[in-house]
Structures are given as C-alpha cells and as structure tokens.
Amino acid sequence: MNVALIPVRGGSKSIPLKNIKEIAGKPLVYWTAKAANDCKDIDIVYIATDSEIIRKTINGFKLNKVRVIDRGKDTATDTASSESVMMEFARKYEFDNIVLVQATSPLLKSSDIENGFKLFHKDKTDSVVSVVRQKRFIWETNEEGYAASINYNIFNRPRRQEFKGYLVENGAFYITSKKALIDSRNRISGNIKACEMDESTYFEVDEENDWIIIEQQLRHKNEKNNVKIKMFLTDCDGCLTDGGMYYSENGDEMKKFSTRDGMGFRLLKKQGIITGIITAEKRRLNQMRAEKLDIDEVFQDVNDKVSVIRYLCDKYHIMPENVVYVGDDINDLEAIKFVGYGCCVRDAHKEVKKYADYISDCNGGQGAVRDIIDKILDGNL
C-alpha cells in the first residue's frame, strides 16, 4: 500500500497558521492534499497535525483519500525534523511505501507524484526526490574574498539552450519504502532517482515574498483550468499510431490505429468540440482514417504546425488557449507551447515531455489520445 504523509503544525513563526492561510482562494495545505488525493498511485493521504484549528479546516476539504491524524508534541517543535514525524507515523501505521509531501509546495500536481512513482518502480531504485533544473551560473568565494565559478568556464560561457544547468531539490515530495525509512531513519536513502518538475515549482512558501510569487502562479493555473476547450488537434504518427511503419510482401504500407481513440473522437464531436489532425507526413492511410472518424480538419505535409493552428483559430473564432494539441516529437514542440493545453504520449521525446501540460499514461497508438480525451470530458484537463 502506498501512502502520502503531509506534516503540518500550528506553530509557524514566519507566517502564523501558514498551513491554513488562504492562497489563491484555498488554504495552503489544500493544494498539496488535493494533488496527493488525485494521484492514482496513492491509496491514503495522511495529514499529521498538532492543531485543532488545522484539523477542522482539513476535515472540510471533502477529499476522499484524506485522513487527519495526530502529531506528537515532540515532533511539532520549531526544531523537529520531518524525519521525526515520519518515524512516528511508521511506528503507528501499516504501509509499504510512503510519499512525504510538503504543504509549502502548492504548485505540486498529481502527475508529478505519478512521474515520481514511475521512477520509484524502476529496478534497483530505493528512493525518489523531486527536483527542478536551474540554469544559473554558480560562484563561490575563498577566504580572501576572491570569487571563482563552479559550474561553468568563464572563458567559454555556454548559451542557455546549450547549458544543462544543475538540479535543485524543491522540497515538493520524497518517495521511499517503509523498510528503507526505518533502516536509514531518513526520507531518502540507497539508490536515489531525481524526478524533474517544471522550473516554476522552484519556490516554496516560507516567507511573505514567496507567498506573493506562488499565489500569482496558482491564480494563473486556476484561470487556465477554467478555460473551456473548444478544439482538439493531434499529430498522427506516434500519437494515433504507434509510430511503426508496416509493409506487406507486396510493399503495401500499413499502420496500426487504436479503436479506443476513434471512440474518443466521436465523444468529442458530441460535445461540439472541433477535431483535427496536423501531420508532417502525407499518406492516404491518414486521410482514410480521418474520414472514417469524421475528423473536421486534416492537414498533411505540414512543417509549420503553429501556422495551421493560427489559421484554424481564425476560421472557427477560437482563441489558442481553448485548444488542445497532442504531439510526440520535437516537430510538435512549438505547437505544444502555443496552445492552451499541450499534451503528449507516454513515449514522447524527452524534450516534448518537459513542456507538456499533461503526459498520457499510454504510448502512442495504444489509447494515449483516448486517455487525453477522457481527461477533457471528465473535466480534469
């Protein structure tokens, strides 16, 4: 069984009762509680607190997986570590694996934790830590006050797009097993993998200035989530198909499409959502599949996909933020950045995954497009 543990205490000094102070219209702890609650890999979300006011606030969240539990006085002091809360929890509750979630990281999404579990379940992995990539040049000074660069050569300053940067722990979440936690008495141990999150999640709510920055991001995120989707566009090969090219003995070209994706398009059309395919290839098979599914718009042999999306937005009087685009490779990257909801399949190129608002649990041609459509129709995208 996988559980999440969110420690919150009532004695915050920097911002009084910080964990239940409203940020973007909700108590701070609500945002991480909801992310953990919505994560398909987590069975129960425990929120440990020493405050009756916090307990009452959390009980009003109406999140089905959330349980409020007591936090001992010794683990709720200014100097108590998160490990002390975790060890206290481990002595009282049964579980296999635990996700320590920090309430001060409200930009955390359920998909971030799910990505963490994907890494955690890989062979020889004992723990996972969430990180963000920072492309900053780091310096240090010696005892005499002279400065020296640490992560780049001052005579060969790299361009941002060529600079790998470095990974910074953002404090959002940590995953480990109960056994590893008890043996090491630490939130992470053994063979550790880093789960990279969006660079906007670099900030944690510790001081008032952090609060202002993160609240602006949360409000922007909420506004985006409330935008109605009016058009659904996708690449073909690698999204509607598995990306493979099949040939018969006679040289006939064949492709594998998912019937589940086909039903998804029909459900979209019932909701009045415009559908379209934009692909760099030009194949009669693509056109045939589009005709069978009654796709509204089909554009083949396209190099500049953003220009096509602009044209379709003008044609149907739709703003780009009302558009979903699904891609899998780097020629889809600009389109994913341009629309309101850029999505990709599970086996997409790693660069595409960095910018996607949602990464499907399925590979291309294996129901990925249907998975994304279901998210739309369920109101979860």
N, C-alpha and C positions, 0 to 999 in steps of 0.2 A: 504494500500500500504506500502511495506517495502522499505526503502531507506538506502543507506550507505553514510556516510559523512567522507571524508578524509581531515582534515585540513593540509595545507602545506603553509609555509611562506618563504619569500625570505631572511629573516634576520638571518639565523642560524649563531651563533657565533663560535661554536666548529669546524664545518666543513662548510665553505662558500658554499651557494647554495646546501646544503647537499641533499635536496629532489630530485634534478635532476642530481646529480653527478652519473656517471655510476658505477654500481656494477654488476659484472658478465655479462657485456655487455649491460645492460639496466639501464635507470635512476632509482634511488632508489624507487620513488613513483610508478613506473610501476608495480612492483611486487605485491603490495597490491591492486592496482587498478585492475589488472587482476584477482586476487583472488576474489575480490568483484564482478567484472563483470561476472565471470563464475559461481557464486553462484546462484543456481536455485531459492532461496528464496528472492533474491533482485531484485527489479524492476528497480531502477535507482541508479547510483553511482554518487554522487556529490563530486567534489574536489574543496574545497574553498581555494583561494589563493589571496595574495595581490601583486603578482609579475607577470609582463607581460612576462618575460622570462620563468617562470614556466608554465604559461598559454599556450604559444606557444609550449612548449615541450609536454605537455599533449595532446594538440589537434592533435599531430602526432601519438598518440598511436593506433588509429583505433580500439578502444574498444567500441562496440555498445551501451552499457548502460551508458557510462561515459559522464558527463556534467561538464564543468568548470564554477564555479560561483565566484563572487567577495567576498572577505573577508574584512571587515571593518578595518580601521587603528587601532581602539581601541582594536580589537581582534587579532591583529598581532604583538603586542609588546612582548618584552622578558618576561614580567610578566603576560601576558594574559593567562588564563586557557583554556583548551579545552571546558569546560562548556560554556564559553562566546561565543565561535564560535557556539556551538550547540544551544544556546538560540537565537542568532542572526538568525541562519538558521530556527529555529522553528517559528519565527515571520513572516518569508517571504514565507515559503513553506508548502504545504499540504502533510501530510503523516500520517500513523497510527503508524508505528514502525520505529525505527532508529538504525542503527549499526554504532557506532563510530569506525573507523578503523584507526590505527596509521601507517603512512608511514614508520616509523622506524622499522617495523616488517616484513621484506620482505620474511621471511620463512612461512608466513601465507598461507594456502591453502583454496580453496573454500570449500572443505569438512569440514574444521574446523568451518567455519561460519555456514554451514548447520547443523553440530552437535550442534552448539550453538542454532540455531532456534528450533531444536527438543526439547531441554531443555526448551526454552522460551515458547513453546506452551503447556507445561505440566500445569496441574491445579495449581492454586494459585502461579504461578511464575510471578514476576514483572520485573525482570532484569536478565541478564546473564553476567558474567565476564570470560574472558579467563585466564587460569592458567596453570602452569606446576608443576609437582611433583618433589621436590628436596629431595634427601636422604642424607642430610648433618646434622652433629651434631652441634647444635647452643649453643653458650655460651654468657654470659653477665658478666660484672664486676660491682662491687659495688663501693661506694665512696672511699673505702680504697684500691681499685685495685685488690681485690680478685675475682677470676673467678668461676662461677657456671654454670653447664649445664642446659639448658632449656627444651630440648625435648627428653632427654634420661637419664637413670640411669647409672652413671659411673661404678657401680659395677655389672651391667647387660647389657653390651654393646650388642645391637642386631646385628645380621648379616644382610647384606644389603637386602637379599631376604626376611627377616622377618620384616624389618623396613618399616613402612608405609610412613615415611617421613612427609613432610608438603607441602602445596600448596602455590605457589608464583604467584602473579599477573604478567603476562609477557607483559601486555600493548598492546597485538595484537588487541583485539576487545572487545566491550561492546554493549549489546543489551538492549533496553528499549522502552517503548511506548512514544508517544508524550505527552500524558496526564501526565505520571509519570515524564517525564523530566521537564515539565512546573511546576508541583506541587512541585517537590523537588529541581529543579534547579541543578540537579546532574546527572551524566551519568548513575549511577545505584542507585536503591532505592528499598524499600519494601522487598519482599521475593526474595532473590538473589540466583541463582544457578551458580555453577562453571563448566565451560566447560574445561576439561583437554586436553591439547595439548601435542604433543611429547616434551620430555625434551630438545631436541636440539633447541627448539624455546625460550629457556630461555633468550637468548641475544637480546637486542635492539641496533640499531645503534645510539649511542650517541657520542662516541669518536673513534679515529683512530683505536685503538686496537679492538673495536667491529667490525669495518668495515672489518678488515682482517679475523677475525673468521667467520663472516657471509658470506663473499664473497666465502670462501672456501666451505662452505656448499651449497651455491647456485650453484656453478660450479659443484659440485658432483651431485646435484639434476638434473641439466640440462643434464649432461652426462648420467645419468640413464634414463632420459626421452627419450633420443635419441637412446637407445639400442633397436634393433629390437626384437620383441617377436617371438620365433620360436617353443615353446612348451607350451601347455595349459594342466594343470593337476588339478584334483579336487578330493576331498573326495566325497563319495556317500551320506550316510545317514546324514541328516541335511544340505546338500548343494543341491544335486539333488533331495532329498526328503525333506519332512517337519520334518523328524526325528521320525515320528509316526510309530508304528507297528500295522497293522490292521489284524484281523483274522476273517474268516468266521465261520459259525456254525460248519462246518466240520473240523475246525482247520487249514484251508489253510491260509498261510501268504500272506499279500498284502501290497503294498507300493504305495504311490502317487508320481508320477513324473510330472514335468511341460513340456508340449509340447513346450513351448517357449524356454526352454533350449535346447531341441532337435534340433530346427531350428538353434540355435546359433552354435552348434557343426558342423552342415553342412556348415554354413558360414565360420567357421574357416578352415575347410578342403579345401574349395575352394581357400583359401589364402595360402594353403600349410603348415599350422601350424599343428604340431603333437599334437594329443589329447590323453588323458589318464585318467583313474580312479585309484586311490590308496585308498583302504579302509581297515579298521581293521576287518570288517565283512566278512563272507564268505556265500554268498547267491546266489542261482541260479537266483533269480529275478534280481540281479545286473548284472549278466553275460548276461541275456536275453536283458536287457535294453541297455547294451553296444553294443551288436551285432546288435540290431535294428538301433542304431545310427552310426554304423560303426566306433566305437572308436578304435584307433590304438593300444592302450596298456591298459590292465586291470590287476591289481594286487589286490588280495583279501587276507584276513587273514594276513595283514601286521602290524607289531608293530613298525618297524624302517622305517619310510617313507623316511627319508633323504637318506638311503642306496639305496632305489629303485630309487630315483631321480638321484643320482650319476650314477647308472647303466644306466638309460635311457639317461643321458647326454653323457656318453661314447659311447653308442650304436649309437646315432644319431649325434655324434660330435658337441654337443651343450653345450655352457657354462651356468652355473646356472643363470647368470644374464639375459639370454634370455628366462627364464622360468617363467610362471605364475602358482601359486598354490592357490587353493581356499579351505579354511577349515572353521570349525565352533567350534571345541572344543580343549581342551588342548593337545590332542594327535596329533594335526595338528600344534602346535606352532613351533616346530623345523623346520618343512618343510617351514612354512611361513617365518621364519627368514633366511633360507638357500637360497631361490630362489631370483631372481631379483625383482619380483613383488608378494609379499604376499598379498592375498585378503581374505576377509571373508564376510559372510552373515550378514544381519542386526541383527538377533537374535543369533549371535555367543556369546561364552563365553567372559566375560569382559576382561580376560587376553589376549585372542586372538586379541581383538579389539585394544589393546594397541600397538601391533606390526604390524598390517596390514597396508599396503601402501594405500589400498582402502577398504572402508566398503560399501557394497551394500545398496541401499535404500530398498531392498526387503528381505524378510525372505527366509530361505532355502525351496526349493520345490515350491516357489511362484515366480519364474523368477529371482532369485538372480544371478544364473550362466549366464543367458542371459544378464542381466544388465551389468555384468563384461565383457562379450564378446563384447557387443556393445561399451563399453568404449575402448576396444582394437581396434576394427575395425574403430572407429571414430578418433583414434589417441590421445585419451585423457587419456591413462593409461601409 
